[in-house]
Amino acid sequence: MKDFIANLEHTPSWKKVLCTLYAHYAKHFSLHFEKPRYKPIPKLPKIPLEEHINYIILNSSRKYASAFSTVRDTGIRPIECARILVKDIDFNKKTINIRTAKDGTARIVKIKDDTIARLREYIGIKGLSQKDNLYPSSSFSPENSNIR
């Protein structure tokens, strides 16, 4: 079986999965199978073109358009976006104070003019105050977090 899998024209990752499946099969039927090691080939992430991201933003609701635009401009993680409070946004300096998700150092990031406009519009329509979470959800709130 090892030779059969080794000679397949598939990626090492796929061969690793096949070996794992066959190892379970062999164990179930009390067959001897020594699982070979396959090292996956690292792949670069597929990064979408900015025009594709902009198309998604233009066709999203106000909430998601402002969130996607913020993530596009800053490169923040989704959890960091969920933790943004209205008071974290400095409209004059066009920055957002980001409290990190992975015990790192908080940072201040610049955002584009169109994102500032989207955020202003979204906050105005929602009537959010300075202490409010920008994107409230049931799974996260500043009160339930250990960050302030």
N, CA, C and O atoms as a GROMACS GRO file, in nm:
protein
  592
    1MET      N    1   0.083  -0.119   0.000
    1MET     CA    2   0.000   0.000   0.000
    1MET      C    3   0.088   0.126   0.000
    1MET      O    4   0.054   0.225  -0.064
    2LYS      N    5   0.202   0.120   0.073
    2LYS     CA    6   0.291   0.235   0.077
    2LYS      C    7   0.338   0.272  -0.063
    2LYS      O    8   0.338   0.390  -0.100
    3ASP      N    9   0.377   0.172  -0.141
    3ASP     CA   10   0.426   0.198  -0.277
    3ASP      C   11   0.315   0.254  -0.365
    3ASP      O   12   0.339   0.344  -0.446
    4PHE      N   13   0.195   0.202  -0.349
    4PHE     CA   14   0.082   0.250  -0.427
    4PHE      C   15   0.059   0.399  -0.401
    4PHE      O   16   0.045   0.479  -0.494
    5ILE      N   17   0.054   0.436  -0.273
    5ILE     CA   18   0.031   0.576  -0.237
    5ILE      C   19   0.149   0.662  -0.280
    5ILE      O   20   0.130   0.773  -0.329
    6ALA      N   21   0.270   0.612  -0.262
    6ALA     CA   22   0.390   0.688  -0.297
    6ALA      C   23   0.394   0.721  -0.446
    6ALA      O   24   0.443   0.827  -0.485
    7ASN      N   25   0.344   0.630  -0.529
    7ASN     CA   26   0.350   0.649  -0.674
    7ASN      C   27   0.231   0.728  -0.731
    7ASN      O   28   0.227   0.754  -0.851
    8LEU      N   29   0.137   0.766  -0.647
    8LEU     CA   30   0.026   0.847  -0.694
    8LEU      C   31   0.075   0.986  -0.733
    8LEU      O   32   0.167   1.039  -0.671
    9GLU      N   33   0.014   1.044  -0.832
    9GLU     CA   34   0.050   1.180  -0.872
    9GLU      C   35  -0.039   1.280  -0.799
    9GLU      O   36  -0.127   1.343  -0.858
   10HIS      N   37  -0.014   1.292  -0.671
   10HIS     CA   38  -0.085   1.386  -0.584
   10HIS      C   39   0.016   1.457  -0.496
   10HIS      O   40   0.133   1.420  -0.492
   11THR      N   41  -0.030   1.558  -0.428
   11THR     CA   42   0.057   1.634  -0.338
   11THR      C   43   0.091   1.552  -0.214
   11THR      O   44   0.018   1.459  -0.179
   12PRO      N   45   0.203   1.584  -0.148
   12PRO     CA   46   0.236   1.514  -0.023
   12PRO      C   47   0.125   1.528   0.082
   12PRO      O   48   0.104   1.435   0.161
   13SER      N   49   0.054   1.640   0.083
   13SER     CA   50  -0.056   1.656   0.180
   13SER      C   51  -0.166   1.553   0.155
   13SER      O   52  -0.219   1.495   0.250
   14TRP      N   53  -0.199   1.532   0.030
   14TRP     CA   54  -0.303   1.435  -0.006
   14TRP      C   55  -0.256   1.294   0.028
   14TRP      O   56  -0.335   1.213   0.078
   15LYS      N   57  -0.130   1.264   0.002
   15LYS     CA   58  -0.075   1.131   0.035
   15LYS      C   59  -0.077   1.108   0.186
   15LYS      O   60  -0.102   0.997   0.232
   16LYS      N   61  -0.049   1.213   0.262
   16LYS     CA   62  -0.053   1.204   0.408
   16LYS      C   63  -0.194   1.168   0.456
   16LYS      O   64  -0.210   1.085   0.546
   17VAL      N   65  -0.295   1.231   0.396
   17VAL     CA   66  -0.434   1.203   0.431
   17VAL      C   67  -0.469   1.058   0.397
   17VAL      O   68  -0.532   0.988   0.477
   18LEU      N   69  -0.429   1.014   0.279
   18LEU     CA   70  -0.455   0.874   0.240
   18LEU      C   71  -0.390   0.776   0.336
   18LEU      O   72  -0.452   0.676   0.373
   19CYS      N   73  -0.267   0.803   0.375
   19CYS     CA   74  -0.197   0.715   0.470
   19CYS      C   75  -0.268   0.713   0.605
   19CYS      O   76  -0.278   0.607   0.667
   20THR      N   77  -0.316   0.826   0.650
   20THR     CA   78  -0.389   0.831   0.777
   20THR      C   79  -0.517   0.749   0.768
   20THR      O   80  -0.551   0.674   0.860
   21LEU      N   81  -0.588   0.764   0.658
   21LEU     CA   82  -0.711   0.686   0.639
   21LEU      C   83  -0.681   0.536   0.635
   21LEU      O   84  -0.750   0.455   0.698
   22TYR      N   85  -0.577   0.500   0.560
   22TYR     CA   86  -0.543   0.358   0.551
   22TYR      C   87  -0.493   0.304   0.685
   22TYR      O   88  -0.516   0.188   0.717
   23ALA      N   89  -0.425   0.386   0.762
   23ALA     CA   90  -0.379   0.343   0.895
   23ALA      C   91  -0.498   0.309   0.984
   23ALA      O   92  -0.493   0.211   1.058
   24HIS      N   93  -0.605   0.388   0.976
   24HIS     CA   94  -0.726   0.358   1.053
   24HIS      C   95  -0.790   0.227   1.004
   24HIS      O   96  -0.833   0.144   1.083
   25TYR      N   97  -0.794   0.211   0.874
   25TYR     CA   98  -0.848   0.088   0.814
   25TYR      C   99  -0.767  -0.033   0.860
   25TYR      O  100  -0.823  -0.134   0.901
   26ALA      N  101  -0.634  -0.021   0.853
   26ALA     CA  102  -0.546  -0.132   0.893
   26ALA      C  103  -0.562  -0.165   1.041
   26ALA      O  104  -0.564  -0.282   1.079
   27LYS      N  105  -0.572  -0.064   1.122
   27LYS     CA  106  -0.590  -0.087   1.266
   27LYS      C  107  -0.722  -0.159   1.294
   27LYS      O  108  -0.727  -0.251   1.376
   28HIS      N  109  -0.828  -0.117   1.226
   28HIS     CA  110  -0.960  -0.179   1.245
   28HIS      C  111  -0.958  -0.328   1.210
   28HIS      O  112  -1.020  -0.410   1.278
   29PHE      N  113  -0.887  -0.362   1.103
   29PHE     CA  114  -0.882  -0.501   1.058
   29PHE      C  115  -0.756  -0.574   1.104
   29PHE      O  116  -0.723  -0.680   1.052
   30SER      N  117  -0.687  -0.518   1.202
   30SER     CA  118  -0.565  -0.576   1.261
   30SER      C  119  -0.460  -0.608   1.156
   30SER      O  120  -0.397  -0.714   1.160
   31LEU      N  121  -0.440  -0.518   1.063
   31LEU     CA  122  -0.338  -0.531   0.961
   31LEU      C  123  -0.217  -0.449   1.001
   31LEU      O  124  -0.229  -0.345   1.065
   32HIS      N  125  -0.100  -0.497   0.963
   32HIS     CA  126   0.021  -0.421   0.994
   32HIS      C  127   0.040  -0.314   0.886
   32HIS      O  128   0.041  -0.343   0.767
   33PHE      N  129   0.056  -0.192   0.929
   33PHE     CA  130   0.083  -0.081   0.837
   33PHE      C  131   0.165   0.022   0.910
   33PHE      O  132   0.121   0.081   1.009
   34GLU      N  133   0.284   0.043   0.862
   34GLU     CA  134   0.370   0.146   0.919
   34GLU      C  135   0.354   0.271   0.833
   34GLU      O  136   0.392   0.274   0.716
   35LYS      N  137   0.298   0.371   0.892
   35LYS     CA  138   0.262   0.492   0.818
   35LYS      C  139   0.387   0.573   0.781
   35LYS      O  140   0.463   0.612   0.869
   36PRO      N  141   0.408   0.597   0.651
   36PRO     CA  142   0.522   0.681   0.610
   36PRO      C  143   0.495   0.828   0.642
   36PRO      O  144   0.380   0.868   0.663
   37ARG      N  145   0.600   0.904   0.646
   37ARG     CA  146   0.585   1.048   0.675
   37ARG      C  147   0.590   1.126   0.545
   37ARG      O  148   0.680   1.108   0.462
   38TYR      N  149   0.493   1.212   0.530
   38TYR     CA  150   0.490   1.304   0.416
   38TYR      C  151   0.491   1.445   0.471
   38TYR      O  152   0.412   1.479   0.559
   39LYS      N  153   0.580   1.524   0.419
   39LYS     CA  154   0.589   1.662   0.464
   39LYS      C  155   0.515   1.750   0.364
   39LYS      O  156   0.552   1.755   0.246
   40PRO      N  157   0.410   1.820   0.409
   40PRO     CA  158   0.335   1.908   0.318
   40PRO      C  159   0.424   2.018   0.261
   40PRO      O  160   0.512   2.070   0.329
   41ILE      N  161   0.398   2.053   0.138
   41ILE     CA  162   0.471   2.163   0.074
   41ILE      C  163   0.402   2.293   0.115
   41ILE      O  164   0.282   2.311   0.090
   42PRO      N  165   0.476   2.384   0.177
   42PRO     CA  166   0.413   2.511   0.218
   42PRO      C  167   0.366   2.590   0.096
   42PRO      O  168   0.436   2.600  -0.005
   43LYS      N  169   0.248   2.647   0.108
   43LYS     CA  170   0.192   2.727   0.000
   43LYS      C  171   0.178   2.871   0.046
   43LYS      O  172   0.151   2.898   0.163
   44LEU      N  173   0.195   2.961  -0.048
   44LEU     CA  174   0.169   3.101  -0.018
   44LEU      C  175   0.018   3.123  -0.018
   44LEU      O  176  -0.054   3.062  -0.097
   45PRO      N  177  -0.030   3.210   0.070
   45PRO     CA  178  -0.175   3.237   0.070
   45PRO      C  179  -0.216   3.308  -0.059
   45PRO      O  180  -0.138   3.381  -0.120
   46LYS      N  181  -0.340   3.284  -0.099
   46LYS     CA  182  -0.394   3.354  -0.215
   46LYS      C  183  -0.454   3.485  -0.167
   46LYS      O  184  -0.552   3.487  -0.092
   47ILE      N  185  -0.395   3.593  -0.211
   47ILE     CA  186  -0.440   3.725  -0.169
   47ILE      C  187  -0.526   3.784  -0.280
   47ILE      O  188  -0.481   3.796  -0.394
   48PRO      N  189  -0.649   3.820  -0.247
   48PRO     CA  190  -0.737   3.874  -0.352
   48PRO      C  191  -0.689   4.011  -0.399
   48PRO      O  192  -0.625   4.085  -0.325
   49LEU      N  193  -0.722   4.044  -0.522
   49LEU     CA  194  -0.690   4.176  -0.576
   49LEU      C  195  -0.773   4.282  -0.504
   49LEU      O  196  -0.885   4.255  -0.461
   50GLU      N  197  -0.717   4.401  -0.491
   50GLU     CA  198  -0.789   4.508  -0.422
   50GLU      C  199  -0.920   4.541  -0.493
   50GLU      O  200  -1.017   4.578  -0.427
   51GLU      N  201  -0.924   4.528  -0.624
   51GLU     CA  202  -1.049   4.557  -0.697
   51GLU      C  203  -1.158   4.456  -0.660
   51GLU      O  204  -1.276   4.492  -0.658
   52HIS      N  205  -1.120   4.332  -0.631
   52HIS     CA  206  -1.219   4.233  -0.588
   52HIS      C  207  -1.270   4.265  -0.447
   52HIS      O  208  -1.388   4.252  -0.418
   53ILE      N  209  -1.178   4.307  -0.361
   53ILE     CA  210  -1.217   4.346  -0.225
   53ILE      C  211  -1.310   4.467  -0.230
   53ILE      O  212  -1.411   4.473  -0.160
   54ASN      N  213  -1.275   4.564  -0.315
   54ASN     CA  214  -1.359   4.684  -0.329
   54ASN      C  215  -1.498   4.650  -0.382
   54ASN      O  216  -1.597   4.711  -0.343
   55TYR      N  217  -1.505   4.552  -0.472
   55TYR     CA  218  -1.635   4.508  -0.524
   55TYR      C  219  -1.721   4.451  -0.411
   55TYR      O  220  -1.841   4.479  -0.403
   56ILE      N  221  -1.660   4.371  -0.325
   56ILE     CA  222  -1.733   4.315  -0.210
   56ILE      C  223  -1.781   4.428  -0.118
   56ILE      O  224  -1.895   4.427  -0.072
   57ILE      N  225  -1.692   4.523  -0.092
   57ILE     CA  226  -1.727   4.636  -0.004
   57ILE      C  227  -1.844   4.716  -0.063
   57ILE      O  228  -1.937   4.751   0.009
   58LEU      N  229  -1.839   4.745  -0.192
   58LEU     CA  230  -1.944   4.824  -0.256
   58LEU      C  231  -2.079   4.753  -0.256
   58LEU      O  232  -2.183   4.819  -0.263
   59ASN      N  233  -2.079   4.622  -0.249
   59ASN     CA  234  -2.204   4.545  -0.254
   59ASN      C  235  -2.245   4.492  -0.116
   59ASN      O  236  -2.329   4.402  -0.107
   60SER      N  237  -2.187   4.547  -0.010
   60SER     CA  238  -2.219   4.504   0.126
   60SER      C  239  -2.307   4.607   0.196
   60SER      O  240  -2.320   4.721   0.151
   61SER      N  241  -2.367   4.564   0.307
   61SER     CA  242  -2.445   4.658   0.390
   61SER      C  243  -2.349   4.759   0.452
   61SER      O  244  -2.228   4.740   0.448
   62ARG      N  245  -2.403   4.866   0.509
   62ARG     CA  246  -2.318   4.969   0.570
   62ARG      C  247  -2.226   4.911   0.676
   62ARG      O  248  -2.107   4.943   0.681
   63LYS      N  249  -2.281   4.824   0.760
   63LYS     CA  250  -2.203   4.764   0.868
   63LYS      C  251  -2.086   4.686   0.811
   63LYS      O  252  -1.971   4.708   0.851
   64TYR      N  253  -2.113   4.595   0.719
   64TYR     CA  254  -2.007   4.511   0.665
   64TYR      C  255  -1.913   4.590   0.574
   64TYR      O  256  -1.794   4.560   0.569
   65ALA      N  257  -1.964   4.688   0.503
   65ALA     CA  258  -1.878   4.771   0.418
   65ALA      C  259  -1.776   4.844   0.504
   65ALA      O  260  -1.658   4.851   0.468
   66SER      N  261  -1.820   4.899   0.617
   66SER     CA  262  -1.725   4.970   0.703
   66SER      C  263  -1.627   4.872   0.768
   66SER      O  264  -1.509   4.904   0.783
   67ALA      N  265  -1.674   4.754   0.807
   67ALA     CA  266  -1.586   4.654   0.869
   67ALA      C  267  -1.484   4.603   0.768
   67ALA      O  268  -1.364   4.597   0.798
   68PHE      N  269  -1.530   4.565   0.647
   68PHE     CA  270  -1.439   4.514   0.545
   68PHE      C  271  -1.339   4.621   0.502
   68PHE      O  272  -1.222   4.591   0.478
   69SER      N  273  -1.384   4.744   0.493
   69SER     CA  274  -1.298   4.854   0.455
   69SER      C  275  -1.190   4.876   0.562
   69SER      O  276  -1.074   4.901   0.530
   70THR      N  277  -1.229   4.866   0.689
   70THR     CA  278  -1.134   4.880   0.800
   70THR      C  279  -1.030   4.769   0.795
   70THR      O  280  -0.911   4.795   0.810
   71VAL      N  281  -1.074   4.647   0.775
   71VAL     CA  282  -0.982   4.533   0.769
   71VAL      C  283  -0.890   4.547   0.648
   71VAL      O  284  -0.770   4.519   0.657
   72ARG      N  285  -0.945   4.589   0.535
   72ARG     CA  286  -0.864   4.608   0.413
   72ARG      C  287  -0.753   4.710   0.438
   72ARG      O  288  -0.638   4.688   0.400
   73ASP      N  289  -0.787   4.822   0.501
   73ASP     CA  290  -0.689   4.929   0.522
   73ASP      C  291  -0.584   4.896   0.627
   73ASP      O  292  -0.469   4.939   0.617
   74THR      N  293  -0.623   4.819   0.728
   74THR     CA  294  -0.535   4.800   0.844
   74THR      C  295  -0.470   4.662   0.852
   74THR      O  296  -0.364   4.648   0.913
   75GLY      N  297  -0.532   4.561   0.792
   75GLY     CA  298  -0.479   4.425   0.803
   75GLY      C  299  -0.502   4.363   0.939
   75GLY      O  300  -0.434   4.267   0.976
   76ILE      N  301  -0.598   4.416   1.015
   76ILE     CA  302  -0.623   4.362   1.150
   76ILE      C  303  -0.696   4.229   1.141
   76ILE      O  304  -0.758   4.197   1.040
   77ARG      N  305  -0.688   4.153   1.248
   77ARG     CA  306  -0.758   4.025   1.259
   77ARG      C  307  -0.907   4.051   1.286
   77ARG      O  308  -0.942   4.156   1.339
   78PRO      N  309  -0.993   3.956   1.249
   78PRO     CA  310  -1.137   3.974   1.275
   78PRO      C  311  -1.169   4.002   1.422
   78PRO      O  312  -1.255   4.085   1.451
   79ILE      N  313  -1.101   3.934   1.514
   79ILE     CA  314  -1.129   3.956   1.657
   79ILE      C  315  -1.088   4.097   1.698
   79ILE      O  316  -1.153   4.158   1.783
   80GLU      N  317  -0.981   4.149   1.637
   80GLU     CA  318  -0.940   4.286   1.667
   80GLU      C  319  -1.044   4.385   1.615
   80GLU      O  320  -1.070   4.487   1.678
   81CYS      N  321  -1.102   4.355   1.501
   81CYS     CA  322  -1.209   4.439   1.445
   81CYS      C  323  -1.331   4.436   1.537
   81CYS      O  324  -1.396   4.538   1.559
   82ALA      N  325  -1.362   4.319   1.590
   82ALA     CA  326  -1.477   4.305   1.679
   82ALA      C  327  -1.458   4.381   1.810
   82ALA      O  328  -1.555   4.415   1.877
   83ARG      N  329  -1.334   4.408   1.847
   83ARG     CA  330  -1.305   4.476   1.974
   83ARG      C  331  -1.295   4.627   1.963
   83ARG      O  332  -1.275   4.695   2.063
   84ILE      N  333  -1.310   4.681   1.843
   84ILE     CA  334  -1.297   4.827   1.826
   84ILE      C  335  -1.415   4.897   1.892
   84ILE      O  336  -1.531   4.864   1.869
   85LEU      N  337  -1.382   4.995   1.974
   85LEU     CA  338  -1.483   5.082   2.034
   85LEU      C  339  -1.484   5.212   1.955
   85LEU      O  340  -1.386   5.247   1.889
   86VAL      N  341  -1.595   5.284   1.960
   86VAL     CA  342  -1.606   5.410   1.887
   86VAL      C  343  -1.495   5.505   1.932
   86VAL      O  344  -1.438   5.577   1.850
   87LYS      N  345  -1.464   5.506   2.063
   87LYS     CA  346  -1.361   5.597   2.114
   87LYS      C  347  -1.221   5.563   2.063
   87LYS      O  348  -1.130   5.644   2.075
   88ASP      N  349  -1.203   5.444   2.006
   88ASP     CA  350  -1.072   5.404   1.950
   88ASP      C  351  -1.043   5.472   1.816
   88ASP      O  352  -0.930   5.468   1.768
   89ILE      N  353  -1.144   5.533   1.756
   89ILE     CA  354  -1.128   5.595   1.624
   89ILE      C  355  -1.100   5.744   1.642
   89ILE      O  356  -1.176   5.816   1.708
   90ASP      N  357  -0.991   5.789   1.582
   90ASP     CA  358  -0.959   5.931   1.581
   90ASP      C  359  -0.986   5.982   1.440
   90ASP      O  360  -0.905   5.962   1.349
   91PHE      N  361  -1.100   6.048   1.422
   91PHE     CA  362  -1.141   6.095   1.290
   91PHE      C  363  -1.050   6.206   1.237
   91PHE      O  364  -1.032   6.217   1.116
   92ASN      N  365  -0.993   6.287   1.325
   92ASN     CA  366  -0.905   6.396   1.282
   92ASN      C  367  -0.771   6.344   1.231
   92ASN      O  368  -0.721   6.391   1.128
   93LYS      N  369  -0.713   6.249   1.302
   93LYS     CA  370  -0.584   6.193   1.261
   93LYS      C  371  -0.598   6.076   1.163
   93LYS      O  372  -0.500   6.029   1.107
   94LYS      N  373  -0.724   6.031   1.143
   94LYS     CA  374  -0.753   5.916   1.055
   94LYS      C  375  -0.679   5.791   1.101
   94LYS      O  376  -0.611   5.725   1.023
   95THR      N  377  -0.695   5.761   1.230
   95THR     CA  378  -0.631   5.643   1.289
   95THR      C  379  -0.730   5.564   1.374
   95THR      O  380  -0.835   5.615   1.415
   96ILE      N  381  -0.694   5.440   1.398
   96ILE     CA  382  -0.770   5.354   1.490
   96ILE      C  383  -0.671   5.292   1.587
   96ILE      O  384  -0.566   5.243   1.547
   97ASN      N  385  -0.706   5.295   1.715
   97ASN     CA  386  -0.626   5.230   1.818
   97ASN      C  387  -0.668   5.083   1.822
   97ASN      O  388  -0.783   5.052   1.853
   98ILE      N  389  -0.577   4.994   1.791
   98ILE     CA  390  -0.606   4.850   1.787
   98ILE      C  391  -0.549   4.783   1.910
   98ILE      O  392  -0.429   4.790   1.937
   99ARG      N  393  -0.636   4.717   1.985
   99ARG     CA  394  -0.592   4.635   2.098
   99ARG      C  395  -0.576   4.494   2.044
   99ARG      O  396  -0.671   4.435   1.993
  100THR      N  397  -0.458   4.440   2.056
  100THR     CA  398  -0.424   4.315   1.990
  100THR      C  399  -0.497   4.195   2.048
  100THR      O  400  -0.541   4.196   2.162
  101ALA      N  401  -0.508   4.092   1.964
  101ALA     CA  402  -0.579   3.971   2.004
  101ALA      C  403  -0.485   3.865   2.059
  101ALA      O  404  -0.530   3.769   2.121
  102LYS      N  405  -0.355   3.880   2.036
  102LYS     CA  406  -0.262   3.774   2.074
  102LYS      C  407  -0.156   3.821   2.173
  102LYS      O  408  -0.037   3.797   2.152
  103ASP      N  409  -0.196   3.887   2.277
  103ASP     CA  410  -0.104   3.932   2.382
  103ASP      C  411   0.011   4.015   2.329
  103ASP      O  412   0.119   4.016   2.388
  104GLY      N  413  -0.012   4.084   2.221
  104GLY     CA  414   0.092   4.169   2.164
  104GLY      C  415   0.074   4.312   2.212
  104GLY      O  416  -0.003   4.339   2.304
  105THR      N  417   0.146   4.398   2.151
  105THR     CA  418   0.140   4.539   2.186
  105THR      C  419   0.028   4.606   2.106
  105THR      O  420   0.011   4.583   1.987
  106ALA      N  421  -0.048   4.690   2.175
  106ALA     CA  422  -0.152   4.767   2.108
  106ALA      C  423  -0.083   4.858   2.006
  106ALA      O  424   0.032   4.897   2.024
  107ARG      N  425  -0.156   4.891   1.901
  107ARG     CA  426  -0.096   4.975   1.798
  107ARG      C  427  -0.198   5.072   1.741
  107ARG      O  428  -0.319   5.052   1.755
  108ILE      N  429  -0.148   5.175   1.678
  108ILE     CA  430  -0.233   5.273   1.612
  108ILE      C  431  -0.207   5.259   1.463
  108ILE      O  432  -0.093   5.262   1.418
  109VAL      N  433  -0.316   5.245   1.386
  109VAL     CA  434  -0.303   5.226   1.242
  109VAL      C  435  -0.378   5.336   1.167
  109VAL      O  436  -0.482   5.384   1.212
  110LYS      N  437  -0.324   5.373   1.052
  110LYS     CA  438  -0.386   5.474   0.965
  110LYS      C  439  -0.496   5.409   0.883
  110LYS      O  440  -0.487   5.291   0.847
  111ILE      N  441  -0.600   5.487   0.852
  111ILE     CA  442  -0.706   5.440   0.764
  111ILE      C  443  -0.733   5.544   0.656
  111ILE      O  444  -0.708   5.663   0.675
  112LYS      N  445  -0.784   5.498   0.543
  112LYS     CA  446  -0.808   5.584   0.427
  112LYS      C  447  -0.930   5.674   0.448
  112LYS      O  448  -1.015   5.648   0.534
  113ASP      N  449  -0.936   5.779   0.368
  113ASP     CA  450  -1.047   5.876   0.375
  113ASP      C  451  -1.183   5.810   0.352
  113ASP      O  452  -1.280   5.842   0.421
  114ASP      N  453  -1.192   5.717   0.255
  114ASP     CA  454  -1.321   5.654   0.228
  114ASP      C  455  -1.367   5.568   0.345
  114ASP      O  456  -1.486   5.556   0.372
  115THR      N  457  -1.271   5.507   0.416
  115THR     CA  458  -1.306   5.428   0.534
  115THR      C  459  -1.354   5.518   0.646
  115THR      O  460  -1.450   5.484   0.717
  116ILE      N  461  -1.289   5.632   0.664
  116ILE     CA  462  -1.333   5.730   0.765
  116ILE      C  463  -1.477   5.772   0.735
  116ILE      O  464  -1.559   5.780   0.826
  117ALA      N  465  -1.507   5.798   0.609
  117ALA     CA  466  -1.643   5.840   0.570
  117ALA      C  467  -1.743   5.728   0.599
  117ALA      O  468  -1.852   5.754   0.650
  118ARG      N  469  -1.707   5.604   0.566
  118ARG     CA  470  -1.796   5.491   0.594
  118ARG      C  471  -1.821   5.475   0.744
  118ARG      O  472  -1.933   5.451   0.788
  119LEU      N  473  -1.714   5.488   0.823
  119LEU     CA  474  -1.727   5.474   0.968
  119LEU      C  475  -1.815   5.585   1.026
  119LEU      O  476  -1.902   5.559   1.108
  120ARG      N  477  -1.791   5.708   0.981
  120ARG     CA  478  -1.873   5.822   1.027
  120ARG      C  479  -2.021   5.799   0.997
  120ARG      O  480  -2.106   5.819   1.083
  121GLU      N  481  -2.049   5.756   0.876
  121GLU     CA  482  -2.188   5.732   0.834
  121GLU      C  483  -2.249   5.619   0.917
  121GLU      O  484  -2.362   5.632   0.965
  122TYR      N  485  -2.176   5.510   0.934
  122TYR     CA  486  -2.226   5.395   1.009
  122TYR      C  487  -2.253   5.432   1.155
  122TYR      O  488  -2.359   5.399   1.209
  123ILE      N  489  -2.159   5.502   1.218
  123ILE     CA  490  -2.176   5.542   1.359
  123ILE      C  491  -2.295   5.637   1.373
  123ILE      O  492  -2.372   5.627   1.469
  124GLY      N  493  -2.310   5.728   1.278
  124GLY     CA  494  -2.422   5.822   1.282
  124GLY      C  495  -2.556   5.754   1.267
  124GLY      O  496  -2.650   5.784   1.341
  125ILE      N  497  -2.566   5.661   1.173
  125ILE     CA  498  -2.692   5.590   1.150
  125ILE      C  499  -2.728   5.502   1.271
  125ILE      O  500  -2.844   5.495   1.310
  126LYS      N  501  -2.628   5.438   1.328
  126LYS     CA  502  -2.652   5.350   1.444
  126LYS      C  503  -2.668   5.428   1.574
  126LYS      O  504  -2.720   5.374   1.672
  127GLY      N  505  -2.625   5.554   1.576
  127GLY     CA  506  -2.636   5.635   1.697
  127GLY      C  507  -2.548   5.584   1.808
  127GLY      O  508  -2.589   5.582   1.925
  128LEU      N  509  -2.428   5.541   1.775
  128LEU     CA  510  -2.336   5.484   1.873
  128LEU      C  511  -2.268   5.595   1.954
  128LEU      O  512  -2.237   5.701   1.902
  129SER      N  513  -2.247   5.567   2.083
  129SER     CA  514  -2.175   5.662   2.168
  129SER      C  515  -2.027   5.621   2.175
  129SER      O  516  -1.989   5.515   2.125
  130GLN      N  517  -1.945   5.705   2.238
  130GLN     CA  518  -1.801   5.681   2.245
  130GLN      C  519  -1.764   5.547   2.311
  130GLN      O  520  -1.664   5.485   2.274
  131LYS      N  521  -1.844   5.503   2.407
  131LYS     CA  522  -1.811   5.380   2.479
  131LYS      C  523  -1.866   5.254   2.413
  131LYS      O  524  -1.838   5.142   2.457
  132ASP      N  525  -1.943   5.271   2.307
  132ASP     CA  526  -2.005   5.156   2.240
  132ASP      C  527  -1.905   5.079   2.155
  132ASP      O  528  -1.809   5.135   2.102
  133ASN      N  529  -1.932   4.950   2.144
  133ASN     CA  530  -1.856   4.865   2.055
  133ASN      C  531  -1.899   4.899   1.913
  133ASN      O  532  -2.019   4.911   1.885
  134LEU      N  533  -1.804   4.914   1.823
  134LEU     CA  534  -1.835   4.953   1.685
  134LEU      C  535  -1.919   4.847   1.615
  134LEU      O  536  -2.013   4.880   1.543
  135TYR      N  537  -1.886   4.721   1.634
  135TYR     CA  538  -1.960   4.611   1.572
  135TYR      C  539  -2.008   4.516   1.682
  135TYR      O  540  -1.947   4.411   1.704
  136PRO      N  541  -2.116   4.552   1.751
  136PRO     CA  542  -2.161   4.468   1.863
  136PRO      C  543  -2.207   4.331   1.815
  136PRO      O  544  -2.268   4.316   1.709
  137SER      N  545  -2.176   4.232   1.896
  137SER     CA  546  -2.223   4.096   1.868
  137SER      C  547  -2.253   4.029   2.000
  137SER      O  548  -2.210   4.075   2.106
  138SER      N  549  -2.327   3.921   1.993
  138SER     CA  550  -2.362   3.849   2.116
  138SER      C  551  -2.244   3.772   2.171
  138SER      O  552  -2.240   3.742   2.290
  139SER      N  553  -2.145   3.740   2.085
  139SER     CA  554  -2.033   3.658   2.130
  139SER      C  555  -1.920   3.740   2.193
  139SER      O  556  -1.834   3.684   2.260
  140PHE      N  557  -1.920   3.873   2.171
  140PHE     CA  558  -1.815   3.956   2.227
  140PHE      C  559  -1.870   4.088   2.272
  140PHE      O  560  -1.949   4.152   2.202
  141SER      N  561  -1.830   4.129   2.388
  141SER     CA  562  -1.859   4.265   2.433
  141SER      C  563  -1.743   4.309   2.522
  141SER      O  564  -1.681   4.224   2.587
  142PRO      N  565  -1.712   4.438   2.526
  142PRO     CA  566  -1.600   4.486   2.606
  142PRO      C  567  -1.614   4.448   2.753
  142PRO      O  568  -1.515   4.428   2.822
  143GLU      N  569  -1.739   4.440   2.802
  143GLU     CA  570  -1.760   4.407   2.943
  143GLU      C  571  -1.717   4.263   2.973
  143GLU      O  572  -1.676   4.233   3.085
  144ASN      N  573  -1.727   4.174   2.874
  144ASN     CA  574  -1.689   4.034   2.893
  144ASN      C  575  -1.542   4.009   2.864
  144ASN      O  576  -1.495   3.896   2.874
  145SER      N  577  -1.471   4.112   2.828
  145SER     CA  578  -1.332   4.096   2.787
  145SER      C  579  -1.239   4.139   2.900
  145SER      O  580  -1.276   4.218   2.988
  146ASN      N  581  -1.118   4.085   2.895
  146ASN     CA  582  -1.019   4.125   2.995
  146ASN      C  583  -0.938   4.246   2.947
  146ASN      O  584  -0.843   4.287   3.014
  147ILE      N  585  -0.975   4.303   2.833
  147ILE     CA  586  -0.906   4.422   2.785
  147ILE      C  587  -0.992   4.545   2.808
  147ILE      O  588  -1.115   4.535   2.810
  148ARG      N  589  -0.931   4.657   2.823
  148ARG     CA  590  -1.006   4.783   2.846
  148ARG      C  591  -0.954   4.890   2.755
  148ARG      O  592  -1.004   5.003   2.758
   0.00000   0.00000   0.00000
